[in-house]
Amino acid sequence: MKTLTGAQMMCEALIAEGVDVMFGYPGGAIMPFYHALPEYPQLRHILVRHEQAAGHAAEGYARTSGKVGVCVATSGPGATNLVTAIADAMMDSIPIVAITGQVVTSLIGKDGFQETDVTGITQPITKHNYLVTDVRDLPRVFKEAFHIARTGRPGPVLIDVAKDTQNARGVFEYPATVDLPGYKPNYDGNRRQIKEAANLLNQAKKPLIMAGHGILLGHASTELREFAEKTGIPVITTLLGISCIPEDHPLSLGMPGMHGWVHVNRAIQECDVLFTIGARFDDRVTGKLDSFARNAKIIHVDIDPAEVGKNVVTAVPIVGDAKRVLEHLTEIANPNDHSEWVNHIREVQATRSKRQRDPESAMFTPHHVYAEFTRILQGEFRVCTDVGQHQMWAAQLIEYMKPHTHITSGGLGTMGFALPAAMGVQVACPNEEVWAIAGDGGFQMNLQELATVVQESLPLKICIINNGYLGMVRQWQELFHERRYSATPMWSPDFIKLADAYGIPGVRVERAEDVAEAIHQARATNGPFLIEFVVEREVNVYPMVAPGASISDMFEDPSEVEIEDVVAVK
Amino acid sequence: MKHTLVALLRDQPGVLNRSVSLFRRRGFNIESLTVGHTETAGISRMTLVIDGDTTSVEQVIKQLYKLIDVLKVSDVTQDPNVTRDLLLVKVYAPPAKRSELMQLADIFGAKIVDVVPDAMMIELSGSPEQLDRFVDLIRPFGIREMVRTGCVAMTRGASTISGPYQSQEFRAA
């Protein structure tokens, strides 16, 4: 019988799982795998410049395509560099498989060169992980890993393969099924519970839908829209839920939480039934828990039973897949009209959000940039943001029309995410316009990836919102730490010259009136392009809920409130 | 309130580590934890006693279920069950005290498993409360060394916690 090396088996398994691209970086312990790789030209390998970027690129790929993203690294430092991206994928439920090489079996536990206990290190940040030291286990482990990553609540799975196992030979038979008696995700929500949810919603006077990442992960955007339209219930979208419903939809209200809109947070506080689906009541959404949605009965739909009842008391818990539950619910819920309630929220919106959307200021602020984005791009783009002020503004101010067009690091809040994740998005959607938006701080955390962008000819549009500060931290220092700007002022290199060194054209914009032209120039360029927007240095993201405060206490201007009154926990 | 949970685990590398690391990370307060073989090869059984309110115990159960190699978790606190802890205790026992100690051991159904001129080792299995009472009684004699295994528990009656994983073998027997 024909035998294969472990490394060949790994490639065969990837092909069997429908993988066509992976992001990685070779090194000693993963060399047998890289030796086999050229025998499989259908497997595209993208060489990054730092393993963290391989992880984020795999995430970006998964976040857009819905397929499992794959990243590869060697043992020791290669694997530890993946850790941040794996933790990011864990927090945001992103299906990725990370493959790492491990020192030869006889050296494991002996502190061999480039040995780290990677399964130990990643245990709390993976959905599951494996150390493979027997070549006979490889097919089963790969089958299970991809199955676990993509089913139920998706998440990262790591496979650590000893170098001698990659070299060992064995018969390759890829299993058709998995045998995991302890892993049986529940997709169909309990019918009685769904009926009860429908009853609650039918009787509600001021119902509200809070839609989260689960809608996008479960490909349930259409079902969400149909449900909202039939029942007339308005929809709010969490940071990671953004783009699950077109933002110009009459029932779409916007984002809740710390930097959400006043009208949205107020709707949460006023609603009588809060139907939450695919969201997990993160502290950035709820603010002070005991004053969150205090007039509402909460219905919580989630595929992960452990999320239900974790943070808030739930009147109707439903464990199931967003798509299936919504289909069923739409079938049995009464058609309804809540325009009076929606209009009430819209009135608040008209008085409270206008200033944020349309900057009157003579200063050049990020608001000008985002307003032009929305006007010029007309929803035909995918945006990857980093973490910080620019991220919140991008969530607030750009209008997203299609699912999976807003990609960001939500749960972990990983600076340096945008550029490498955007590479993955661009690889998943080679013919679409992809924008990486980062601050001056975050961009410099992974700027080495400009080289990958060039080597792989990725036509990414890169945008740096440069305010010369670690802006979000500076904002907190201004508001809560007596304006002591400790370690937040930041010098940066000449980004345009830097881009030029990589062969990437770019332009610096210092006035609001030049924004549109720069965006047009970037779009007209056949290939990557970088724009640096040098904006007003000390602009804050508003509205805002102070950390630990109730979402009832939003402020849009620090002079409106006594900060001490709204800060519960710093 | 104290809860007794019983969990069935697949014998895979790291499964105990995963469970314990989960308790640490989520801040669950574990009073005792034991693991051992079961009637089925490849499946271990973990008994843990945890102190917490209903909500946090529910979280422990749900989080345990998220581990791929955890097959079943059951809170047996409210079910009629047999809970046993095993005690080995070495007591200071000069000849003049021996008979008194032996009487106490006898009342509790404990066994003397080792005797030397000035000490003896006593073995006792029973409910944790029973063991507490016994230890309190012999403490005045002078305890030199003591170890308890932590609880194992099993519900009374013919039904089992394992369900389909061993029902075939159960039928065969």
Interface residues (C-beta under 8 A of the other chain):
Chain A: T119 G120 Q123 P124 K127 H128 L131 I148 L180 P181 G182 Y183 D304 P305 A306 G309 K310
Chain B: R10 P13 G14 N17 R18 S21 L22 R25 T55 E58 Q59 K62 Q63 Y65 K66 L67 I68 D69 V70 L71 K72 Y165
